[in-house]
Amino acid sequence: MQDKVWLNDSTLVNYRIGFVIDWTLGHVTHAQNLAGWLRDDLSVQPTWMQVPSHADDIWQKLPGYTMRASLRARDQVRAALGKDALDCLFYHTQVTALFSLGIMQRVPTVISLDATPINFQTIAAAYGSKAASGVIDRFKFEWSRRTFQSAAALVTWSNWAKESLVRDYGVASDKVTVIFPGVDLCQWCPSVREVRKGDPFRLLFVGGDFERKGGHILLEAFRSGLADRCTLDIVTKEETVHSGGSVRVHRGLTPNSPLLRQLFADADLFVFPTLGDCTPIAIMEAMASGLPVLATNVGALAEEVEDGVTGLLVPTNDPGAIVEAVRSLANNPERLAAMGVAGRVQAERLFNGEHNYKAVIDVLKQCVDERRTR
């Protein structure tokens, strides 16, 4: 058994864990949330390795983000292992693990993912990617399959992703645990807002990747049939979208920031007509805030939003459907309120950050314990 490490007179570290994080999109928020809950667990000594999408290194000129990210991750893991022993590795997402197969044979490894490559093909067009085909893509599939099967355990953000691992990649079902990313339910919580007759119906959209998240479709819907009775708050990094009239654009808001949470607290409806997504954390934040959600049925969104109960699901790329759905909810405040309550209940059941991130940490600890007892 590996020696235990004393940090001070009262703290015994039993687990040295390397966290290798795909530092893009909503994975950044996920990593920050995980780090926040991990700080309370003094038995874990974490080593954080952020894998950027762009870097001034020898890999930047290589084609394809996946290859660059995985090579950067491998280099960081090798450097970390050269400084200290690690009991376990946590890769999120699998993109970062592909060049670490040799390391995975020596160090127990957990791979976390929001979508398999085959899952991703169903939404690839929204990301500007082409559908897989040909010999090269068959090789990529076999590479991914071997990576998944080499992991000691896997954590998926949805049943959608787990089912693909089992069905498409031959991973044993008992190796895969579905754990949604979570939010801090004490920070993200419903607020009591006094609504007076004649007040506008307040819509909120959050999406850094404005085009893919359906931002332009929402703007078309807003201008064609909602601007007369609604306001729209947009949180994005897109520089071509500007405030004007009943539209307010907010840039530079960081994950979990007070200003971002206040926008959720002030809204009546969260509108998220994304063209391609997996398991967006923003929807979880909305439901925890007691907001009904209007979204599209792509990726695993139907596992987050129960159509007709916690919100409404509409077709993609359909401004008319957005207008109709928003008007129906704005005209039925009792139904709107019931959806908000149901959303909070759903968040407490499925998206509790304290419970979910501790569950992820427990999977890691179990992999270490199993290795030590061999």
C-alpha positions, 0 to 999 in steps of 0.5 A, spaced: 500 500 500 502 506 498 504 511 504 500 516 506 501 523 506 501 528 512 499 535 510 499 537 517 498 535 524 490 534 523 490 532 516 491 525 513 491 525 505 489 518 502 488 520 495 493 523 490 489 525 484 490 528 478 485 532 474 486 533 467 480 538 464 478 539 457 478 547 458 473 549 453 466 551 453 461 548 459 467 544 462 470 550 465 464 551 469 464 543 471 471 543 473 470 550 477 464 546 481 468 540 482 474 544 485 469 547 489 466 541 492 473 538 493 476 543 497 472 540 503 475 533 502 481 534 506 483 526 504 484 528 497 490 532 494 488 534 487 493 536 482 490 540 476 491 540 469 488 544 464 488 543 457 487 549 453 484 549 446 490 554 444 497 554 446 503 557 444 507 550 443 509 545 438 502 541 438 498 548 435 500 547 428 497 539 428 490 539 425 484 537 429 483 539 436 482 532 439 489 531 437 492 537 440 488 536 446 490 529 447 498 530 446 498 537 451 494 532 456 499 527 455 505 532 456 502 535 463 500 528 466 507 525 464 510 532 468 506 531 474 508 524 474 515 526 474 514 530 480 510 526 484 506 519 484 499 519 483 494 514 485 488 516 480 487 520 474 481 523 472 480 525 465 474 530 463 473 529 457 475 523 453 478 528 448 484 529 453 485 521 454 487 518 447 494 519 447 495 516 455 493 509 454 500 507 456 499 511 462 492 508 463 495 501 464 499 504 470 495 509 473 487 507 475 484 512 470 476 515 470 474 518 464 468 523 464 464 525 458 458 528 456 458 525 449 461 519 446 464 521 439 458 517 436 453 521 440 457 527 437 455 525 430 448 527 431 449 534 433 456 535 429 453 540 424 451 545 429 459 545 431 461 545 424 463 538 424 462 533 418 459 526 419 464 521 420 466 516 414 471 512 411 478 509 413 480 514 418 474 515 422 474 507 423 481 508 426 478 514 430 473 509 432 477 503 434 482 508 438 476 511 442 473 504 443 480 502 446 481 508 450 474 507 453 475 500 455 482 501 458 479 506 463 478 503 470 471 506 470 467 512 466 462 517 469 457 520 464 453 526 464 447 522 461 444 516 460 444 518 453 452 518 453 452 511 457 447 508 452 452 509 447 458 507 451 455 500 452 451 499 445 457 502 440 463 501 444 462 495 448 463 498 455 461 493 460 454 497 463 457 496 470 463 500 469 459 506 467 456 511 472 451 516 470 452 523 474 449 529 472 454 535 473 451 539 479 450 546 481 450 549 488 443 549 490 444 554 496 447 559 491 442 557 485 435 558 488 428 561 487 427 568 489 421 572 490 419 577 485 413 582 485 410 582 479 405 588 477 400 588 472 403 591 465 410 588 467 414 585 461 415 578 461 422 577 462 426 572 457 433 570 459 438 567 454 445 564 456 450 562 451 457 564 449 457 560 443 451 565 440 450 561 433 450 554 436 446 556 442 440 558 437 441 566 439 440 568 432 433 564 432 431 567 438 432 574 436 428 573 430 423 570 434 423 576 439 423 581 433 417 578 429 412 576 435 415 577 442 418 584 443 411 587 444 410 584 451 417 581 453 424 583 454 430 579 453 437 579 457 442 575 453 449 573 456 454 571 451 461 573 448 459 574 441 461 581 439 456 582 434 450 582 438 448 589 441 443 592 446 437 596 443 430 597 445 428 591 449 434 587 448 440 587 453 446 584 452 451 582 458 458 580 456 464 578 461 460 575 466 463 569 469 460 562 472 457 562 478 458 570 479 453 574 483 451 578 477 449 572 473 445 569 478 441 575 479 439 575 471 436 568 473 433 570 479 430 576 475 427 572 469 420 569 468 423 564 463 429 561 460 429 560 453 435 556 450 433 554 443 440 550 441 442 547 435 447 542 438 448 541 445 449 535 450 447 536 457 448 544 458 449 546 465 445 553 464 439 549 464 441 546 471 442 553 473 435 555 471 431 549 474 435 550 480 433 558 480 426 556 479 425 558 472 421 554 467 425 552 461 424 553 453 429 549 449 430 544 443 430 536 444 437 535 442 443 531 445 441 529 452 436 535 453 430 531 454 433 528 460 434 535 463 427 538 461 421 534 462 416 537 456 410 539 459 412 539 466 419 543 468 418 546 461 417 546 454 421 542 448 420 545 441 423 543 434 430 546 432 431 552 428 423 554 428 422 561 431 415 561 430 415 555 435 418 559 440 413 565 439 408 560 440 411 557 446 413 563 450 406 566 449 402 560 451 406 560 458 406 568 458 398 567 458 398 562 463 402 564 469 399 558 474 402 553 469 408 557 468 409 558 476 408 550 477 413 549 472 418 553 476 416 549 482 417 542 478 424 545 475 426 546 482 424 539 485 428 536 479 434 540 480 434 538 488 433 530 485 438 530 479 443 536 479 445 537 487 452 539 486 454 537 493 451 530 492 453 529 485 460 532 485 461 527 492 459 522 488 464 523 482 470 523 488 467 517 491 468 513 484 475 516 484 476 513 491 473 506 489 478 506 483 484 507 488 482 502 493 480 497 489 487 497 486 490 498 493 487 491 495 490 487 489 
